[in-house]
Amino acid sequence: MAGIGFELRRLRQQETISALASAFGHAAVVAAGPWLFTILSLGVVTLIVEPVVGLDALAGFRIIVIYAFAVSLVLTAPVGIVATRLMADALWLKRIDEVRPLLIGAYGAALAAALPGAALVALVFGLPSTTALSLVAMTATVALIWVALSFCGAVRDYRGVTVSFLAGLVVSLLLAIGAALAGLGPEGMAAGFLAGLVLVLVGLTSRVLATFPAPVADPLAGCRAMLDGLKRYRLLAIGALAGTTAVWVDKWVFWFSPVGERVDSGLIHAPLYDSAMFISSLFIIPSLAQFVMRLETDFFDRYQNYYGTIQAHGTLAQIEASRQRLKATTLDHLVLITAAQVGISAVLVLAAPAIIDFLNLQFRQIAILRYGALGSVFQFVFIAATSILLFFDRRRTFIALQLMFLGLNLGLSLATVAVGEDTYGIGYFLACALSGFTAYILADRTFRNLNYLTFIGNNPSVKAATSTPRRRPPGLPGMLAEVVRALTSQAPRS
């Protein structure tokens, strides 16, 4: 997609330390802006206000933020991925005037998904009215931020995107800390935090509108496009829902286990497990940022070269040479970034006691932090490999992998809860390891079979000629069986 990728490429070509650092920082914001925003803000607020307001009030504030981000991410993931695909289609067809209506439609779909979810959480836990209002308002705002960030991939103003997050972070910190010092309680802190999130949303939205200034002739056109897109790309939507659920499901298992704790508002969490896992997840962001830089620059250049060779009616030898360059470049970069992530995780494993002590956590969490650090290596591989699969329209493989990760993380986390505290974190680690290994193998096979997939396997005209009109799409067992066949079958020669 045009936008951030061109700007990252321009910065990398300058080959100066400041330019490379800027490219890395902007890629980190695009890859995990809300993630960084949440962890950094919660960390700073905790360090400053804990001695003043105490652990109970701080826990009440943090749990509102955690629930808002969890609910919004899971429920709006299908909207975000489908909106991204529709926007990519519009840009490819040079229908720039469709972007603004699509943004409106995506915002409407995100609110339609997130608001009932947040209201249901408030109802199930019987939250007080002020806490429920804070949760619903924050969930709706963060849901719109997730969607806006997916559109920002096509925005050239990377500085504006980064500045929006930084400005919102500063406002959230100042107002949340001010509310705590003024004795306004968890709800007051949440309101201050929400103000910063609103600033982020306004900033991101303004960047998209400035990049695509075409007026909106039909405000409902985007809503109709989103409804049609959710039907047409339902496999993408289901895969995104399964993938984001998988990221949170191990936390939910521990929340409802004997180690779960209930705060004054009625919400539950598991600080013994959550804190260590959130810390370990923070260390995956450098690898994600590096992956975004490579994806939007070197990979995309090779990707365009491969399909450009086909469109230019290149010979089989030329097409095969382009395929081999694309495969070598992509997988080599993936291996190098993974190696760097191994080094980061090794440092985290070795420094776990010092980190736990510095953050005033319990030494019982050292093992959980270490398993989380090891799992982050394979989770990065899983995210990278499944993202690559989508570039080649392997939608069924994508959803099957996401469902596999969800099932493994759920089942293994339940097993570790049943076994006891000594195994906490092992379930997440094993789920990431098995899923990441499988995703890498399927990505490698996709590159090996790319010529076959391009001309036959994913060719719409071939599918239409060989399929029967009454054939039903395979269900979950069929999609999982497809992954098994891909792992065990002999790859056809390109």
ABEGO torsion letter per residue (X at the ends): XBEAAAAAAAAAAAGBAAAAAAAAAAAAAAAAAAAAAAAAAAAAAAAAAAAAAEAAAAAAAAAAAAAAAAAAAAAAAAAAAAAAAAAAAAAAAGBAAAAAAAAAAAAAAAAAAAAAAAAAAAAAAGBBAAAAAAAAAAAAAAAAAAAAAAAAAABABAAAAAAAAAAAAAAAAAAAAAAAAAGAEAAAAAAAAAAAAAAAAAAAAAAAAAABABBBABAAAAAAAAAAAAAAAAAAAAAAAAAAAAAAAAAAAAAABAABBBBAAGBBBBAAAAAAAAAAAAAAAAAAAAAAAAAABAAAAAAAAAAAAAAAGBBAAAAAAAAAAAAAAAAAAAAAAAAAAAAAAAAAAAAAAAAAAAAGBBAAAAAAAAAAAAAAAAAAAAAAAAAAAAAAGBAAAAAAAAAAAAAAAAAAAAAAAAAEAAABGAAAAAAAAAAAAAAAAAAAAAAAAAAAAAAAAABAAAAAAABBAABBBBBAAAAAAAAAAAAABBBBBX
